[in-house]
Amino acid sequence: MLICIACRNGDVPAKICVKSLEKKGVSVLHENLRLKRKERGLSQEELASRLHVVRQTISKWEKGMSVPDSEQLIKIAVILETTVSELLGTQVENEEEPNRLAKELSRINTQLAIRNHRTRRVLKIIAVALLVFVALIFAIMALSYAPMPQLK
């Protein structure tokens, strides 16, 4: 059983509590990261070079497509002169405790995985529907251009 990041409800399975997770989890982290970076006047490229990652990694974090690990999150907080709690939008009692941060990031990753899984499922359904539609169009075209048998 996973605990919801947003409401801290351990009695509700994560699949039921996804709506509240989407409001509090990744969206808070990626928005706070982008805002704090801009407040400090840093570009994605500059932040990436300080963290020894590529710019695309920063972009994924800010778009909510992935999240940094706990060590990177601590480095980001130091560079952006803020706290990890503020970046996560939650209250972490002891920010120096990597296990606690890892658990918090694990919860956010779970939420992100659920969202990505749903997106992939919808895209697969759309792709299959398009393939069936194209196959039907080709079948109709092939039948319409086929020579008609002549009656004698």
Secondary structure, DSSP 8 states (H G I E B T S, - for coil): ----TTT--SSS-TTTTHHHHHHHSHHHHHHHHHHHHHHTT--HHHHHHHHTS-HHHHHHHHHTS----HHHHHHHHHHTTS-HHHHHTS--S-TT-HHHHHHHHHHHHHHHHHHHHHHHHHHHHHHHHHHHHHHHHHHHHHHHHS------
